[in-house]
Amino acid sequence: MFLTRQHVAIVRTLGVAIVATVGLSACATYDDEFAGINSRLDTLDTRVQSAAQSAESANQSAQQANQRLDQMESRVQQLETAPRRVPRG
């Protein structure tokens, strides 16, 4: 059986269609994988931003606590260096 040009063209067209279908189905798989990866990255980004906000809040609280300690230290030094008062009575 000899293949005519028309048969060869049909076989080529079917071959291209099969390759295209397989290629597109592979792309769909990659699209699903990329969607999953992007979702995980979004989740991680949200966690990192939350952690950064928590760290900033903790840093501000620590700075305020240090300022209060400095004020207390200054007052304690004043009391320690003040002349002793003689008790009445």
C-alpha positions as CSV (number, residue, x, y, z in Angstrom):
1,M,0.0,0.0,0.0
2,F,1.5,3.3,-1.1
3,L,0.9,6.5,0.8
4,T,-0.2,9.4,-1.3
5,R,0.6,12.9,-0.5
6,Q,-2.8,13.4,1.0
7,H,-2.2,10.4,3.4
8,V,1.2,11.8,4.4
9,A,-0.4,15.2,5.1
10,I,-3.1,13.6,7.2
11,V,-0.5,11.6,9.1
12,R,1.6,14.7,9.7
13,T,-1.5,16.7,10.9
14,L,-2.5,13.9,13.3
15,G,1.1,13.7,14.6
16,V,1.3,17.5,15.2
17,A,-2.1,17.3,16.9
18,I,-1.0,14.5,19.1
19,V,2.2,16.3,20.0
20,A,0.3,19.5,20.7
21,T,-2.2,17.8,22.9
22,V,0.5,16.1,24.9
23,G,2.4,19.4,25.1
24,L,-0.6,21.3,26.3
25,S,-1.5,18.7,28.9
26,A,2.0,19.0,30.2
27,C,1.6,22.8,30.4
28,A,-1.6,22.3,32.4
29,T,0.3,20.2,34.8
30,Y,3.0,22.8,35.1
31,D,0.3,25.5,35.6
32,D,-1.1,23.5,38.5
33,E,2.4,23.1,40.0
34,F,3.1,26.8,39.6
35,A,-0.2,27.7,41.2
36,G,0.6,25.5,44.1
37,I,4.1,27.0,44.5
38,N,2.7,30.5,44.2
39,S,0.1,29.8,46.9
40,R,2.9,28.5,49.2
41,L,5.0,31.6,48.5
42,D,2.0,33.8,49.3
43,T,1.5,32.0,52.5
44,L,5.2,32.4,53.4
45,D,5.1,36.0,52.5
46,T,2.2,36.6,54.8
47,R,4.0,34.8,57.6
48,V,7.2,36.8,57.1
49,Q,5.3,40.1,57.1
50,S,3.5,39.1,60.3
51,A,6.8,38.1,61.9
52,A,8.3,41.4,60.9
53,Q,5.4,43.3,62.4
54,S,5.7,41.3,65.6
55,A,9.4,41.9,65.7
56,E,8.9,45.6,65.2
57,S,6.3,45.7,68.0
58,A,8.6,43.8,70.3
59,N,11.5,46.2,69.5
60,Q,9.4,49.2,70.3
61,S,8.3,47.7,73.6
62,A,11.9,46.9,74.5
63,Q,13.0,50.5,73.7
64,Q,10.2,51.8,75.9
65,A,11.3,49.5,78.7
66,N,14.9,50.6,78.3
67,Q,13.9,54.2,78.6
68,R,11.9,53.5,81.8
69,L,14.9,51.6,83.2
70,D,17.2,54.5,82.3
71,Q,14.9,56.9,84.1
72,M,14.7,54.6,87.2
73,E,18.5,54.3,87.2
74,S,18.9,58.0,87.2
75,R,16.5,58.4,90.1
76,V,18.2,55.6,92.0
77,Q,21.6,57.3,91.5
78,Q,20.2,60.6,92.8
79,L,18.8,58.8,95.9
80,E,22.1,57.0,96.5
81,T,24.2,60.2,96.2
82,A,21.9,62.4,98.2
83,P,23.0,63.3,101.7
84,R,21.6,61.1,104.4
85,R,18.8,62.7,106.3
86,V,18.9,62.6,110.1
87,P,15.8,61.0,111.5
88,R,13.7,63.2,113.7
89,G,13.0,62.4,117.2
